[in-house]
Amino acid sequence: KGERKGTNKYYPPDFDPAKHGSLNKYHRSHPLRERARKLSQGILVIRDPDPVPLPRFRMKCHLCVNYIEMQTDPAGCDYVIVSGARRKEERWDMRDNEQVLTTEREEKEKLETDAMFRLEHGVADRAALQRAVPTLAGLQEAQSAWKDDFALNSRLRRRFREEKKTLREEEEEAAALQAKAGLSIPLVREAEEDRRLAALLKYHSPD
């Protein structure tokens, strides 16, 4: 009869350790079982890990009472609309919009290895720069004008604050003088002519 070991392995009656060596050789199987079925091709089957749940986002529409649900798409580096909305795609050519184009990997490798291609690419870049010079100059001029306007506006606002502070101080001084002299008539601002005339006056006390 076969013997059941503590490792919970069944040894058939005709199993001979000296002849077979191990149960795997006896059954003519690999220790990795099905995972080793392609070892002759140099392929080891790896067990798939537990699937990772894909995050979902649910948000309320700002125009109605319904909700929009989206799900991440790691394989496509994108988002998938689950419900509540439709995808609207607007495609454009970056060259037509005069946007900065990223250098593709193949083009970058060619720039590093092909001297003639690098020379032609440099000539094209310089030509594009010359075409963009008027636009850049216009942008710089507009930026300089904006800076000048900002500086002028800052000076005007500072002068307005100073004049407002001076006017407030004069009003407080006039109010204090009215209260001291018991005057009910409004006082006008003191002028330079008033100061000159007042300096010419001499007051004498009665004997």
Solvent accessible surface area in square Angstrom, and as a share of the most:
residue,aa,sasa,rsa
1,K,236,1.00
2,G,29,0.28
3,E,100,0.45
4,R,156,0.57
5,K,85,0.36
6,G,89,0.86
7,T,98,0.57
8,N,114,0.58
9,K,104,0.44
10,Y,112,0.43
11,Y,51,0.20
12,P,18,0.11
13,P,99,0.62
14,D,95,0.49
15,F,31,0.13
16,D,62,0.32
17,P,92,0.58
18,A,101,0.78
19,K,157,0.66
20,H,37,0.17
21,G,52,0.50
22,S,44,0.28
23,L,30,0.15
24,N,39,0.20
25,K,145,0.62
26,Y,54,0.20
27,H,111,0.50
28,R,226,0.82
29,S,45,0.29
30,H,78,0.35
31,P,88,0.55
32,L,65,0.33
33,R,144,0.53
34,E,119,0.53
35,R,56,0.20
36,A,12,0.09
37,R,142,0.52
38,K,76,0.32
39,L,72,0.36
40,S,112,0.72
41,Q,129,0.57
42,G,69,0.66
43,I,82,0.42
44,L,74,0.37
45,V,41,0.23
46,I,114,0.58
47,R,169,0.62
48,D,132,0.69
49,P,117,0.73
50,D,124,0.64
51,P,127,0.80
52,V,121,0.70
53,P,113,0.71
54,L,78,0.39
55,P,77,0.48
56,R,135,0.49
57,F,95,0.39
58,R,160,0.58
59,M,88,0.39
60,K,112,0.47
61,C,23,0.14
62,H,164,0.73
63,L,146,0.73
64,C,56,0.34
65,V,120,0.69
66,N,92,0.47
67,Y,94,0.36
68,I,37,0.19
69,E,37,0.17
70,M,48,0.22
71,Q,36,0.16
72,T,25,0.15
73,D,42,0.22
74,P,89,0.56
75,A,104,0.81
76,G,48,0.46
77,C,123,0.73
78,D,64,0.33
79,Y,106,0.40
80,V,69,0.40
81,I,46,0.23
82,V,58,0.34
83,S,55,0.35
84,G,54,0.52
85,A,45,0.35
86,R,225,0.82
87,R,118,0.43
88,K,165,0.70
89,E,99,0.44
90,E,114,0.51
91,R,203,0.74
92,W,155,0.54
93,D,70,0.36
94,M,76,0.34
95,R,172,0.63
96,D,116,0.60
97,N,75,0.38
98,E,157,0.70
99,Q,81,0.36
100,V,137,0.79
101,L,70,0.35
102,T,109,0.64
103,T,76,0.44
104,E,108,0.49
105,R,157,0.57
106,E,108,0.48
107,E,54,0.24
108,K,113,0.48
109,E,83,0.37
110,K,94,0.40
111,L,34,0.17
112,E,115,0.52
113,T,115,0.67
114,D,52,0.27
115,A,65,0.51
116,M,121,0.54
117,F,47,0.20
118,R,113,0.41
119,L,105,0.52
120,E,102,0.46
121,H,53,0.24
122,G,21,0.21
123,V,80,0.46
124,A,60,0.46
125,D,74,0.38
126,R,139,0.51
127,A,43,0.33
128,A,44,0.34
129,L,97,0.48
130,Q,124,0.55
131,R,170,0.62
132,A,38,0.30
133,V,67,0.39
134,P,92,0.58
135,T,85,0.50
136,L,82,0.41
137,A,52,0.40
138,G,37,0.36
139,L,113,0.56
140,Q,121,0.54
141,E,127,0.57
142,A,62,0.48
143,Q,101,0.45
144,S,58,0.37
145,A,51,0.40
146,W,162,0.57
147,K,112,0.47
148,D,92,0.48
149,D,89,0.46
150,F,114,0.47
151,A,42,0.33
152,L,88,0.44
153,N,73,0.38
154,S,26,0.17
155,R,127,0.46
156,L,89,0.44
157,R,107,0.39
158,R,114,0.42
159,R,145,0.53
160,F,130,0.54
161,R,131,0.48
162,E,102,0.46
163,E,98,0.44
164,K,114,0.48
165,K,113,0.48
166,T,66,0.38
167,L,87,0.43
168,R,116,0.42
169,E,91,0.41
170,E,58,0.26
171,E,101,0.45
172,E,107,0.48
173,E,126,0.56
174,A,31,0.24
175,A,56,0.43
176,A,65,0.50
177,L,95,0.47
178,Q,43,0.19
179,A,86,0.66
180,K,177,0.75
181,A,60,0.46
182,G,67,0.64
183,L,78,0.39
184,S,111,0.72
185,I,110,0.56
186,P,116,0.73
187,L,64,0.32
188,V,139,0.80
189,R,167,0.61
190,E,113,0.51
191,A,49,0.38
192,E,123,0.55
193,E,88,0.39
194,D,70,0.36
195,R,117,0.43
196,R,129,0.47
197,L,88,0.44
198,A,61,0.47
199,A,84,0.65
200,L,123,0.61
201,L,108,0.54
202,K,173,0.73
203,Y,185,0.71
204,H,162,0.73
205,S,95,0.61
206,P,130,0.82
207,D,193,1.00
